[in-house]
Amino acid sequence: MTPDQFANSAACLQKLDGSQKHVLHVNNPTSIGRSKYATIRIADDSVSRIHAIIFWDGQHWNVLDTSNNGTFVNDQLIHKQQLITGDTLRFSGHSQWGFIGAAHQDTDSSASGSEVITTDANDFSPSITIDNPVYNRELTLVGRSQSISALLGQIVKIAKHRSSVYLQGEFGTGKQRVARSIHAAGPEKNQPIITINCKTVAIHELQSFQPKILMQWRKLPGTIVLNGLTELSSILQEALVELLQQHADFARQGAFGKISPRWIALSEHSLIDQEFNPELLTRLSVTQILLDPLRDRPQDIGPLAYYFKEIFADKWNKNISNIQDQVIEVLEKYNWPGNTHEFKNVIERAVMFHRSGELSLKNLTSGIGIDTAEIPNYEEHTLEEVEAEHILLTLVACKWKKTQAAEILGIERSTLDRKIKKYELTKSSHSRNWH
């Protein structure tokens, strides 16, 4: 199958031994069986004449069992099953097949009903996300501390090589941002970056990153990020060791071409302190970077505050001229248990609910613990009153786009609907303008 064929198809089915490969098209259901009329013919008496059908339902790929002997997905007997990349299929006792899907299908109604594939990887599973980052200000590492200066120097050096990287830091210290910055600063910047959630990933999902499967993608991943590495079970650790060995063999043979995927592992914990597979530790920690928490970098508070102020002023179309010195002083004294992640949210809330002019202490009251004695014109309110006001202001800022508002508030859309009903909020509701 050529790259162009794969680019114009939605998925493919291939034998795990690599002997057969079949393109699956979104407009034509694919039948599997021993009948000469089957799309994929399997000459095996244990396979029914039309044993199963694989079809696209407009959102997902599915397999439907139509046999007398059973169809199995990941060794589980099924009647109908949604498919994701890395799933293994078995038709009766016949040899196993692997499913490779694509992440997004954009329908162009003017193109004779054909489907156009906009990327070459599967994003149905919440354990795996795929992105094509661009090196812009969203990836900039901001600060003037010695820690940030040293980190920037390390990124430049690491980006030139293909060695694996282990990033350790507390929650919110920016491990994902550093990983994406390494990717964007290297020769692989125009290739996809894959993030695997090690806490939820299944073994068949890991196996979908075998080199022979990745080689079917129109664009080979430039970086594979393992988020929460220490959450992997011992079985998955062994599977990952085998997968890394396969990648090393492919790279050594030059099978990947000029750029082989780089592995970057992220964790809040030290690998040395964990009961961790020693071989995996060796393979993934060629280069190690320890990210300092924000409380140890007070010199970065000011630059970060102004950086995020500009970002969110643009986002919310606000004219924020300055940040009062008193605000910076208070931010520098706070412990920041959520690190930069928490800091960013505090600044966004302050900007989003401020009309214009300077940011002052009263803009921070909903974000961090500040002594109310420091805040002029303090008023007492119940938590429910504050919550109702906060939700209303968020909805107004989002022009009552509830999905966007729920994302900002950090709650499910259904939870937001219940709170709107509870507080009797409507588009005609008026803010109390407490701040």
Contacts in CASP RR format, 6 or more apart in sequence:
PFRMAT RR
TARGET T0000
AUTHOR 0000-0000-0000
METHOD contacts of the structure
MODEL  1
MTPDQFANSAACLQKLDGSQKHVLHVNNPTSIGRSKYATIRIADDSVSRI
HAIIFWDGQHWNVLDTSNNGTFVNDQLIHKQQLITGDTLRFSGHSQWGFI
GAAHQDTDSSASGSEVITTDANDFSPSITIDNPVYNRELTLVGRSQSISA
LLGQIVKIAKHRSSVYLQGEFGTGKQRVARSIHAAGPEKNQPIITINCKT
VAIHELQSFQPKILMQWRKLPGTIVLNGLTELSSILQEALVELLQQHADF
ARQGAFGKISPRWIALSEHSLIDQEFNPELLTRLSVTQILLDPLRDRPQD
IGPLAYYFKEIFADKWNKNISNIQDQVIEVLEKYNWPGNTHEFKNVIERA
VMFHRSGELSLKNLTSGIGIDTAEIPNYEEHTLEEVEAEHILLTLVACKW
KKTQAAEILGIERSTLDRKIKKYELTKSSHSRNWH
1 12 0 8 1.000
1 21 0 8 1.000
1 23 0 8 1.000
1 216 0 8 1.000
3 218 0 8 1.000
5 23 0 8 1.000
6 12 0 8 1.000
6 23 0 8 1.000
6 120 0 8 1.000
6 216 0 8 1.000
6 217 0 8 1.000
6 218 0 8 1.000
7 117 0 8 1.000
7 120 0 8 1.000
7 218 0 8 1.000
8 114 0 8 1.000
8 116 0 8 1.000
8 117 0 8 1.000
9 23 0 8 1.000
9 24 0 8 1.000
9 25 0 8 1.000
9 102 0 8 1.000
9 117 0 8 1.000
10 24 0 8 1.000
10 25 0 8 1.000
10 26 0 8 1.000
10 56 0 8 1.000
10 61 0 8 1.000
10 101 0 8 1.000
10 102 0 8 1.000
10 105 0 8 1.000
10 115 0 8 1.000
10 117 0 8 1.000
11 23 0 8 1.000
11 24 0 8 1.000
11 61 0 8 1.000
11 83 0 8 1.000
11 99 0 8 1.000
11 100 0 8 1.000
11 101 0 8 1.000
11 102 0 8 1.000
12 21 0 8 1.000
12 22 0 8 1.000
12 23 0 8 1.000
12 24 0 8 1.000
12 99 0 8 1.000
12 100 0 8 1.000
12 101 0 8 1.000
12 216 0 8 1.000
13 21 0 8 1.000
13 22 0 8 1.000
13 24 0 8 1.000
13 30 0 8 1.000
13 40 0 8 1.000
13 54 0 8 1.000
13 89 0 8 1.000
13 97 0 8 1.000
13 98 0 8 1.000
13 99 0 8 1.000
13 100 0 8 1.000
14 20 0 8 1.000
14 21 0 8 1.000
14 22 0 8 1.000
14 97 0 8 1.000
14 98 0 8 1.000
14 100 0 8 1.000
14 216 0 8 1.000
15 21 0 8 1.000
15 95 0 8 1.000
15 96 0 8 1.000
15 97 0 8 1.000
15 98 0 8 1.000
16 88 0 8 1.000
16 95 0 8 1.000
16 96 0 8 1.000
16 97 0 8 1.000
16 98 0 8 1.000
17 95 0 8 1.000
18 212 0 8 1.000
22 30 0 8 1.000
22 39 0 8 1.000
22 40 0 8 1.000
24 30 0 8 1.000
24 54 0 8 1.000
24 56 0 8 1.000
24 61 0 8 1.000
25 115 0 8 1.000
26 56 0 8 1.000
26 58 0 8 1.000
26 105 0 8 1.000
26 115 0 8 1.000
27 56 0 8 1.000
27 113 0 8 1.000
27 114 0 8 1.000
27 115 0 8 1.000
28 39 0 8 1.000
29 39 0 8 1.000
29 53 0 8 1.000
29 54 0 8 1.000
29 55 0 8 1.000
30 39 0 8 1.000
30 40 0 8 1.000
30 53 0 8 1.000
30 54 0 8 1.000
30 55 0 8 1.000
31 37 0 8 1.000
31 38 0 8 1.000
31 39 0 8 1.000
31 40 0 8 1.000
31 50 0 8 1.000
31 52 0 8 1.000
31 53 0 8 1.000
32 38 0 8 1.000
32 39 0 8 1.000
32 40 0 8 1.000
32 42 0 8 1.000
32 47 0 8 1.000
32 50 0 8 1.000
32 51 0 8 1.000
32 52 0 8 1.000
32 53 0 8 1.000
32 54 0 8 1.000
32 91 0 8 1.000
33 40 0 8 1.000
33 41 0 8 1.000
33 42 0 8 1.000
33 47 0 8 1.000
33 48 0 8 1.000
33 49 0 8 1.000
33 50 0 8 1.000
33 51 0 8 1.000
33 52 0 8 1.000
33 91 0 8 1.000
34 41 0 8 1.000
34 42 0 8 1.000
34 43 0 8 1.000
34 44 0 8 1.000
34 45 0 8 1.000
34 47 0 8 1.000
34 48 0 8 1.000
34 49 0 8 1.000
34 51 0 8 1.000
35 41 0 8 1.000
35 49 0 8 1.000
35 50 0 8 1.000
37 50 0 8 1.000
38 49 0 8 1.000
38 50 0 8 1.000
38 51 0 8 1.000
42 51 0 8 1.000
42 91 0 8 1.000
42 94 0 8 1.000
44 92 0 8 1.000
44 93 0 8 1.000
44 94 0 8 1.000
46 69 0 8 1.000
46 92 0 8 1.000
46 93 0 8 1.000
46 94 0 8 1.000
47 67 0 8 1.000
47 69 0 8 1.000
47 91 0 8 1.000
47 92 0 8 1.000
47 93 0 8 1.000
47 94 0 8 1.000
48 66 0 8 1.000
48 67 0 8 1.000
48 68 0 8 1.000
48 69 0 8 1.000
48 92 0 8 1.000
50 66 0 8 1.000
50 67 0 8 1.000
51 65 0 8 1.000
51 66 0 8 1.000
51 67 0 8 1.000
51 69 0 8 1.000
51 70 0 8 1.000
51 71 0 8 1.000
51 91 0 8 1.000
51 92 0 8 1.000
52 63 0 8 1.000
52 64 0 8 1.000
52 65 0 8 1.000
52 66 0 8 1.000
52 67 0 8 1.000
52 71 0 8 1.000
52 89 0 8 1.000
52 91 0 8 1.000
53 63 0 8 1.000
53 64 0 8 1.000
53 66 0 8 1.000
54 61 0 8 1.000
54 62 0 8 1.000
54 63 0 8 1.000
54 64 0 8 1.000
54 83 0 8 1.000
55 61 0 8 1.000
55 62 0 8 1.000
55 64 0 8 1.000
56 62 0 8 1.000
56 105 0 8 1.000
56 115 0 8 1.000
58 105 0 8 1.000
60 82 0 8 1.000
60 83 0 8 1.000
60 124 0 8 1.000
61 82 0 8 1.000
61 83 0 8 1.000
61 84 0 8 1.000
61 99 0 8 1.000
61 101 0 8 1.000
62 80 0 8 1.000
62 81 0 8 1.000
62 82 0 8 1.000
62 83 0 8 1.000
63 71 0 8 1.000
63 73 0 8 1.000
63 78 0 8 1.000
63 80 0 8 1.000
63 81 0 8 1.000
63 83 0 8 1.000
63 89 0 8 1.000
64 79 0 8 1.000
64 80 0 8 1.000
65 71 0 8 1.000
65 78 0 8 1.000
65 79 0 8 1.000
65 80 0 8 1.000
67 91 0 8 1.000
67 92 0 8 1.000
69 91 0 8 1.000
69 92 0 8 1.000
69 93 0 8 1.000
70 77 0 8 1.000
70 91 0 8 1.000
70 92 0 8 1.000
71 77 0 8 1.000
71 78 0 8 1.000
71 89 0 8 1.000
71 90 0 8 1.000
71 91 0 8 1.000
71 92 0 8 1.000
72 78 0 8 1.000
72 89 0 8 1.000
72 90 0 8 1.000
72 91 0 8 1.000
73 81 0 8 1.000
73 83 0 8 1.000
73 87 0 8 1.000
73 88 0 8 1.000
73 89 0 8 1.000
74 87 0 8 1.000
74 88 0 8 1.000
74 204 0 8 1.000
75 88 0 8 1.000
75 90 0 8 1.000
82 124 0 8 1.000
83 89 0 8 1.000
83 99 0 8 1.000
83 101 0 8 1.000
84 99 0 8 1.000
84 101 0 8 1.000
84 122 0 8 1.000
84 124 0 8 1.000
84 125 0 8 1.000
84 205 0 8 1.000
85 99 0 8 1.000
85 100 0 8 1.000
85 101 0 8 1.000
85 121 0 8 1.000
85 122 0 8 1.000
85 124 0 8 1.000
85 125 0 8 1.000
85 128 0 8 1.000
85 205 0 8 1.000
85 208 0 8 1.000
85 213 0 8 1.000
86 98 0 8 1.000
86 99 0 8 1.000
86 100 0 8 1.000
86 122 0 8 1.000
86 204 0 8 1.000
86 205 0 8 1.000
86 207 0 8 1.000
86 208 0 8 1.000
86 213 0 8 1.000
87 98 0 8 1.000
87 99 0 8 1.000
87 204 0 8 1.000
88 96 0 8 1.000
88 97 0 8 1.000
88 98 0 8 1.000
88 99 0 8 1.000
88 204 0 8 1.000
89 96 0 8 1.000
89 97 0 8 1.000
89 98 0 8 1.000
89 99 0 8 1.000
90 96 0 8 1.000
90 97 0 8 1.000
91 97 0 8 1.000
100 122 0 8 1.000
100 208 0 8 1.000
100 213 0 8 1.000
100 216 0 8 1.000
101 121 0 8 1.000
101 122 0 8 1.000
102 117 0 8 1.000
102 119 0 8 1.000
102 120 0 8 1.000
102 121 0 8 1.000
102 122 0 8 1.000
103 118 0 8 1.000
103 119 0 8 1.000
103 120 0 8 1.000
103 121 0 8 1.000
103 122 0 8 1.000
103 123 0 8 1.000
103 124 0 8 1.000
103 130 0 8 1.000
104 117 0 8 1.000
104 118 0 8 1.000
104 119 0 8 1.000
104 123 0 8 1.000
105 115 0 8 1.000
105 116 0 8 1.000
105 117 0 8 1.000
105 118 0 8 1.000
106 115 0 8 1.000
106 116 0 8 1.000
106 117 0 8 1.000
106 118 0 8 1.000
107 113 0 8 1.000
107 115 0 8 1.000
107 116 0 8 1.000
108 114 0 8 1.000
108 115 0 8 1.000
108 116 0 8 1.000
119 130 0 8 1.000
119 132 0 8 1.000
119 192 0 8 1.000
120 192 0 8 1.000
120 216 0 8 1.000
120 217 0 8 1.000
120 218 0 8 1.000
120 219 0 8 1.000
121 128 0 8 1.000
121 130 0 8 1.000
121 192 0 8 1.000
121 194 0 8 1.000
121 217 0 8 1.000
121 221 0 8 1.000
122 128 0 8 1.000
122 208 0 8 1.000
123 129 0 8 1.000
123 130 0 8 1.000
125 201 0 8 1.000
125 202 0 8 1.000
125 205 0 8 1.000
126 197 0 8 1.000
126 200 0 8 1.000
127 196 0 8 1.000
127 197 0 8 1.000
127 200 0 8 1.000
127 201 0 8 1.000
127 202 0 8 1.000
127 205 0 8 1.000
128 194 0 8 1.000
128 195 0 8 1.000
128 196 0 8 1.000
128 197 0 8 1.000
128 201 0 8 1.000
128 205 0 8 1.000
129 194 0 8 1.000
129 195 0 8 1.000
129 197 0 8 1.000
130 192 0 8 1.000
130 193 0 8 1.000
130 194 0 8 1.000
130 195 0 8 1.000
131 192 0 8 1.000
131 193 0 8 1.000
131 195 0 8 1.000
132 190 0 8 1.000
132 191 0 8 1.000
132 192 0 8 1.000
132 193 0 8 1.000
133 139 0 8 1.000
133 180 0 8 1.000
133 183 0 8 1.000
133 184 0 8 1.000
133 189 0 8 1.000
133 193 0 8 1.000
134 184 0 8 1.000
135 181 0 8 1.000
135 184 0 8 1.000
135 185 0 8 1.000
135 189 0 8 1.000
137 311 0 8 1.000
138 311 0 8 1.000
139 177 0 8 1.000
139 180 0 8 1.000
139 181 0 8 1.000
139 184 0 8 1.000
140 307 0 8 1.000
141 148 0 8 1.000
141 151 0 8 1.000
141 152 0 8 1.000
141 155 0 8 1.000
141 177 0 8 1.000
141 178 0 8 1.000
141 181 0 8 1.000
142 148 0 8 1.000
142 300 0 8 1.000
142 303 0 8 1.000
142 304 0 8 1.000
142 307 0 8 1.000
143 297 0 8 1.000
143 299 0 8 1.000
143 300 0 8 1.000
143 303 0 8 1.000
143 304 0 8 1.000
144 299 0 8 1.000
144 300 0 8 1.000
144 303 0 8 1.000
145 292 0 8 1.000
145 297 0 8 1.000
145 299 0 8 1.000
145 300 0 8 1.000
147 292 0 8 1.000
147 296 0 8 1.000
147 297 0 8 1.000
147 300 0 8 1.000
148 297 0 8 1.000
148 300 0 8 1.000
151 178 0 8 1.000
151 289 0 8 1.000
151 291 0 8 1.000
154 287 0 8 1.000
154 289 0 8 1.000
155 178 0 8 1.000
155 181 0 8 1.000
155 182 0 8 1.000
155 185 0 8 1.000
156 185 0 8 1.000
158 165 0 8 1.000
158 182 0 8 1.000
158 287 0 8 1.000
159 182 0 8 1.000
159 185 0 8 1.000
159 186 0 8 1.000
160 186 0 8 1.000
162 251 0 8 1.000
162 259 0 8 1.000
162 260 0 8 1.000
162 262 0 8 1.000
163 262 0 8 1.000
163 286 0 8 1.000
163 287 0 8 1.000
164 262 0 8 1.000
164 263 0 8 1.000
164 264 0 8 1.000
164 265 0 8 1.000
164 283 0 8 1.000
164 284 0 8 1.000
164 285 0 8 1.000
164 286 0 8 1.000
164 287 0 8 1.000
165 179 0 8 1.000
165 182 0 8 1.000
165 262 0 8 1.000
165 263 0 8 1.000
165 264 0 8 1.000
165 265 0 8 1.000
165 286 0 8 1.000
165 287 0 8 1.000
165 288 0 8 1.000
165 289 0 8 1.000
166 229 0 8 1.000
166 264 0 8 1.000
166 265 0 8 1.000
166 267 0 8 1.000
166 271 0 8 1.000
166 284 0 8 1.000
166 285 0 8 1.000
166 287 0 8 1.000
166 288 0 8 1.000
166 289 0 8 1.000
167 175 0 8 1.000
167 178 0 8 1.000
167 179 0 8 1.000
167 264 0 8 1.000
167 265 0 8 1.000
167 266 0 8 1.000
167 267 0 8 1.000
167 289 0 8 1.000
167 291 0 8 1.000
168 175 0 8 1.000
168 266 0 8 1.000
168 267 0 8 1.000
168 268 0 8 1.000
168 269 0 8 1.000
168 270 0 8 1.000
168 271 0 8 1.000
168 288 0 8 1.000
168 289 0 8 1.000
168 290 0 8 1.000
168 291 0 8 1.000
169 175 0 8 1.000
169 267 0 8 1.000
169 268 0 8 1.000
169 290 0 8 1.000
169 291 0 8 1.000
169 293 0 8 1.000
170 268 0 8 1.000
170 291 0 8 1.000
170 293 0 8 1.000
170 338 0 8 1.000
170 339 0 8 1.000
171 268 0 8 1.000
171 338 0 8 1.000
171 339 0 8 1.000
171 341 0 8 1.000
172 338 0 8 1.000
172 339 0 8 1.000
172 340 0 8 1.000
172 341 0 8 1.000
172 342 0 8 1.000
173 291 0 8 1.000
173 292 0 8 1.000
173 293 0 8 1.000
173 294 0 8 1.000
173 339 0 8 1.000
173 340 0 8 1.000
174 291 0 8 1.000
174 339 0 8 1.000
174 340 0 8 1.000
174 341 0 8 1.000
175 227 0 8 1.000
175 266 0 8 1.000
175 291 0 8 1.000
176 195 0 8 1.000
176 225 0 8 1.000
176 227 0 8 1.000
176 266 0 8 1.000
178 289 0 8 1.000
178 291 0 8 1.000
179 193 0 8 1.000
179 223 0 8 1.000
179 225 0 8 1.000
179 264 0 8 1.000
179 266 0 8 1.000
180 193 0 8 1.000
182 223 0 8 1.000
182 262 0 8 1.000
182 264 0 8 1.000
183 189 0 8 1.000
183 193 0 8 1.000
183 222 0 8 1.000
183 223 0 8 1.000
183 262 0 8 1.000
183 264 0 8 1.000
187 258 0 8 1.000
187 259 0 8 1.000
188 222 0 8 1.000
188 223 0 8 1.000
188 259 0 8 1.000
188 261 0 8 1.000
188 262 0 8 1.000
191 219 0 8 1.000
191 220 0 8 1.000
191 221 0 8 1.000
191 222 0 8 1.000
191 223 0 8 1.000
191 259 0 8 1.000
192 217 0 8 1.000
192 219 0 8 1.000
192 221 0 8 1.000
192 222 0 8 1.000
193 221 0 8 1.000
193 222 0 8 1.000
193 223 0 8 1.000
193 224 0 8 1.000
193 225 0 8 1.000
194 209 0 8 1.000
194 221 0 8 1.000
194 223 0 8 1.000
194 224 0 8 1.000
194 225 0 8 1.000
195 225 0 8 1.000
195 227 0 8 1.000
196 205 0 8 1.000
196 206 0 8 1.000
196 209 0 8 1.000
196 224 0 8 1.000
196 225 0 8 1.000
196 226 0 8 1.000
196 227 0 8 1.000
197 227 0 8 1.000
197 228 0 8 1.000
198 226 0 8 1.000
198 227 0 8 1.000
198 228 0 8 1.000
198 229 0 8 1.000
198 230 0 8 1.000
198 231 0 8 1.000
198 232 0 8 1.000
198 236 0 8 1.000
199 228 0 8 1.000
199 231 0 8 1.000
201 236 0 8 1.000
203 235 0 8 1.000
203 236 0 8 1.000
203 239 0 8 1.000
206 236 0 8 1.000
206 239 0 8 1.000
206 240 0 8 1.000
206 243 0 8 1.000
207 239 0 8 1.000
207 243 0 8 1.000
209 221 0 8 1.000
209 224 0 8 1.000
209 243 0 8 1.000
210 243 0 8 1.000
210 246 0 8 1.000
211 246 0 8 1.000
211 247 0 8 1.000
211 249 0 8 1.000
211 250 0 8 1.000
211 255 0 8 1.000
211 256 0 8 1.000
214 220 0 8 1.000
214 221 0 8 1.000
214 261 0 8 1.000
215 255 0 8 1.000
215 256 0 8 1.000
220 256 0 8 1.000
220 259 0 8 1.000
220 261 0 8 1.000
221 261 0 8 1.000
222 259 0 8 1.000
222 261 0 8 1.000
222 262 0 8 1.000
223 261 0 8 1.000
223 262 0 8 1.000
223 263 0 8 1.000
223 264 0 8 1.000
224 261 0 8 1.000
224 262 0 8 1.000
224 263 0 8 1.000
224 264 0 8 1.000
225 264 0 8 1.000
225 265 0 8 1.000
225 266 0 8 1.000
226 232 0 8 1.000
226 240 0 8 1.000
226 263 0 8 1.000
226 264 0 8 1.000
226 265 0 8 1.000
226 266 0 8 1.000
226 284 0 8 1.000
227 266 0 8 1.000
228 265 0 8 1.000
228 266 0 8 1.000
228 267 0 8 1.000
228 268 0 8 1.000
229 265 0 8 1.000
229 266 0 8 1.000
229 267 0 8 1.000
229 271 0 8 1.000
229 284 0 8 1.000
230 267 0 8 1.000
230 268 0 8 1.000
230 269 0 8 1.000
230 271 0 8 1.000
230 274 0 8 1.000
230 276 0 8 1.000
232 240 0 8 1.000
234 277 0 8 1.000
237 276 0 8 1.000
237 277 0 8 1.000
237 280 0 8 1.000
238 277 0 8 1.000
240 280 0 8 1.000
241 277 0 8 1.000
241 279 0 8 1.000
241 280 0 8 1.000
241 283 0 8 1.000
244 263 0 8 1.000
244 280 0 8 1.000
244 283 0 8 1.000
244 284 0 8 1.000
247 260 0 8 1.000
247 261 0 8 1.000
247 263 0 8 1.000
248 283 0 8 1.000
250 256 0 8 1.000
250 260 0 8 1.000
251 260 0 8 1.000
254 260 0 8 1.000
263 283 0 8 1.000
263 284 0 8 1.000
265 284 0 8 1.000
265 285 0 8 1.000
271 281 0 8 1.000
271 284 0 8 1.000
271 285 0 8 1.000
272 281 0 8 1.000
293 336 0 8 1.000
293 339 0 8 1.000
294 300 0 8 1.000
294 301 0 8 1.000
294 336 0 8 1.000
294 338 0 8 1.000
294 339 0 8 1.000
294 340 0 8 1.000
294 343 0 8 1.000
295 335 0 8 1.000
295 336 0 8 1.000
295 339 0 8 1.000
298 332 0 8 1.000
301 328 0 8 1.000
301 331 0 8 1.000
301 332 0 8 1.000
301 343 0 8 1.000
302 323 0 8 1.000
302 328 0 8 1.000
302 331 0 8 1.000
302 332 0 8 1.000
304 340 0 8 1.000
304 343 0 8 1.000
304 347 0 8 1.000
305 323 0 8 1.000
305 327 0 8 1.000
305 328 0 8 1.000
305 331 0 8 1.000
305 343 0 8 1.000
305 347 0 8 1.000
306 323 0 8 1.000
308 343 0 8 1.000
308 344 0 8 1.000
308 347 0 8 1.000
308 348 0 8 1.000
308 351 0 8 1.000
309 320 0 8 1.000
309 323 0 8 1.000
309 347 0 8 1.000
309 351 0 8 1.000
309 359 0 8 1.000
312 318 0 8 1.000
312 347 0 8 1.000
312 348 0 8 1.000
312 351 0 8 1.000
312 352 0 8 1.000
313 319 0 8 1.000
313 320 0 8 1.000
313 351 0 8 1.000
315 348 0 8 1.000
316 351 0 8 1.000
316 352 0 8 1.000
316 397 0 8 1.000
318 351 0 8 1.000
318 352 0 8 1.000
318 354 0 8 1.000
318 355 0 8 1.000
318 356 0 8 1.000
319 356 0 8 1.000
319 357 0 8 1.000
320 351 0 8 1.000
320 354 0 8 1.000
320 356 0 8 1.000
320 357 0 8 1.000
320 358 0 8 1.000
320 359 0 8 1.000
321 356 0 8 1.000
321 357 0 8 1.000
321 358 0 8 1.000
322 357 0 8 1.000
322 358 0 8 1.000
322 359 0 8 1.000
323 358 0 8 1.000
323 359 0 8 1.000
324 358 0 8 1.000
324 359 0 8 1.000
324 360 0 8 1.000
324 361 0 8 1.000
326 360 0 8 1.000
326 361 0 8 1.000
327 359 0 8 1.000
327 360 0 8 1.000
327 361 0 8 1.000
327 363 0 8 1.000
327 364 0 8 1.000
330 361 0 8 1.000
330 364 0 8 1.000
330 370 0 8 1.000
330 374 0 8 1.000
331 343 0 8 1.000
331 346 0 8 1.000
331 364 0 8 1.000
331 368 0 8 1.000
334 368 0 8 1.000
334 369 0 8 1.000
336 342 0 8 1.000
336 343 0 8 1.000
342 368 0 8 1.000
345 367 0 8 1.000
346 364 0 8 1.000
346 367 0 8 1.000
346 368 0 8 1.000
348 408 0 8 1.000
349 366 0 8 1.000
349 367 0 8 1.000
350 359 0 8 1.000
350 363 0 8 1.000
350 364 0 8 1.000
350 367 0 8 1.000
351 359 0 8 1.000
352 393 0 8 1.000
352 394 0 8 1.000
352 397 0 8 1.000
352 408 0 8 1.000
353 363 0 8 1.000
353 366 0 8 1.000
353 393 0 8 1.000
353 397 0 8 1.000
353 435 0 8 1.000
354 363 0 8 1.000
354 435 0 8 1.000
361 370 0 8 1.000
361 374 0 8 1.000
361 375 0 8 1.000
361 376 0 8 1.000
362 375 0 8 1.000
362 376 0 8 1.000
362 377 0 8 1.000
362 435 0 8 1.000
363 435 0 8 1.000
364 370 0 8 1.000
365 372 0 8 1.000
365 375 0 8 1.000
365 435 0 8 1.000
366 386 0 8 1.000
366 390 0 8 1.000
372 378 0 8 1.000
379 434 0 8 1.000
381 389 0 8 1.000
381 434 0 8 1.000
384 423 0 8 1.000
386 434 0 8 1.000
387 419 0 8 1.000
387 423 0 8 1.000
388 419 0 8 1.000
388 423 0 8 1.000
388 425 0 8 1.000
389 431 0 8 1.000
389 432 0 8 1.000
389 434 0 8 1.000
390 409 0 8 1.000
391 405 0 8 1.000
391 409 0 8 1.000
391 416 0 8 1.000
391 419 0 8 1.000
391 420 0 8 1.000
391 423 0 8 1.000
391 425 0 8 1.000
392 423 0 8 1.000
392 425 0 8 1.000
392 429 0 8 1.000
392 431 0 8 1.000
393 431 0 8 1.000
394 405 0 8 1.000
394 408 0 8 1.000
394 409 0 8 1.000
395 402 0 8 1.000
395 405 0 8 1.000
395 420 0 8 1.000
395 425 0 8 1.000
396 431 0 8 1.000
397 405 0 8 1.000
398 404 0 8 1.000
398 405 0 8 1.000
398 408 0 8 1.000
400 427 0 8 1.000
402 413 0 8 1.000
402 416 0 8 1.000
402 417 0 8 1.000
402 420 0 8 1.000
403 413 0 8 1.000
405 416 0 8 1.000
406 412 0 8 1.000
406 413 0 8 1.000
406 415 0 8 1.000
406 416 0 8 1.000
409 416 0 8 1.000
411 419 0 8 1.000
419 425 0 8 1.000
END
